[in-house]
Amino acid sequence: MKKTTRKSDRESSGNIFIDLGFQPHEAAVMLLRCELAEALRKWIDREGITQAQAAERLGVAQPRISEISRNKVDKLSLDYLVGLCAKAGVAVKVRTAA
């Protein structure tokens, strides 16, 4: 059977959560959470540490690191993720456009 590729009828908005139908305010928060979780995952990889070691260094329970590793960011607040980034020495910058 021949496979056909279909070009999307819509271009991406730049935020997958908007493209999935989330309200803009929810989509913005979810995207930020995912970006912070990704930064923490990269930190863990760079440090070459386990989830348990990351949890100990960040002063949190290991299941929280597991949630970050599995991108279960809906359970974590932006404030919490920013705090973990600060503890890990991961710089967080916010840029706004008015």
Contacts in CASP RR format, 6 or more apart in sequence:
PFRMAT RR
TARGET T0000
AUTHOR 0000-0000-0000
METHOD contacts of the structure
MODEL  1
MKKTTRKSDRESSGNIFIDLGFQPHEAAVMLLRCELAEALRKWIDREGIT
QAQAAERLGVAQPRISEISRNKVDKLSLDYLVGLCAKAGVAVKVRTAA
10 19 0 8 1.000
12 19 0 8 1.000
13 19 0 8 1.000
15 27 0 8 1.000
15 28 0 8 1.000
15 31 0 8 1.000
16 31 0 8 1.000
17 26 0 8 1.000
17 27 0 8 1.000
17 28 0 8 1.000
17 30 0 8 1.000
17 31 0 8 1.000
18 24 0 8 1.000
18 27 0 8 1.000
20 27 0 8 1.000
21 27 0 8 1.000
22 30 0 8 1.000
29 78 0 8 1.000
30 73 0 8 1.000
30 74 0 8 1.000
32 78 0 8 1.000
33 73 0 8 1.000
33 74 0 8 1.000
33 76 0 8 1.000
33 78 0 8 1.000
33 81 0 8 1.000
34 71 0 8 1.000
34 73 0 8 1.000
36 73 0 8 1.000
36 78 0 8 1.000
36 81 0 8 1.000
36 82 0 8 1.000
36 84 0 8 1.000
36 85 0 8 1.000
36 92 0 8 1.000
37 68 0 8 1.000
37 71 0 8 1.000
37 73 0 8 1.000
37 76 0 8 1.000
37 81 0 8 1.000
39 85 0 8 1.000
39 90 0 8 1.000
39 92 0 8 1.000
40 54 0 8 1.000
40 68 0 8 1.000
40 81 0 8 1.000
40 84 0 8 1.000
40 85 0 8 1.000
40 88 0 8 1.000
40 90 0 8 1.000
41 68 0 8 1.000
41 69 0 8 1.000
43 54 0 8 1.000
43 88 0 8 1.000
43 89 0 8 1.000
43 90 0 8 1.000
44 51 0 8 1.000
44 54 0 8 1.000
44 65 0 8 1.000
44 69 0 8 1.000
47 53 0 8 1.000
47 54 0 8 1.000
49 57 0 8 1.000
51 62 0 8 1.000
51 65 0 8 1.000
51 66 0 8 1.000
51 69 0 8 1.000
52 62 0 8 1.000
52 65 0 8 1.000
54 65 0 8 1.000
55 61 0 8 1.000
55 62 0 8 1.000
55 64 0 8 1.000
55 65 0 8 1.000
57 87 0 8 1.000
57 88 0 8 1.000
58 65 0 8 1.000
58 84 0 8 1.000
58 87 0 8 1.000
58 88 0 8 1.000
59 87 0 8 1.000
60 84 0 8 1.000
64 76 0 8 1.000
67 73 0 8 1.000
67 75 0 8 1.000
67 76 0 8 1.000
68 76 0 8 1.000
68 81 0 8 1.000
68 84 0 8 1.000
73 81 0 8 1.000
82 92 0 8 1.000
85 91 0 8 1.000
85 92 0 8 1.000
86 92 0 8 1.000
END
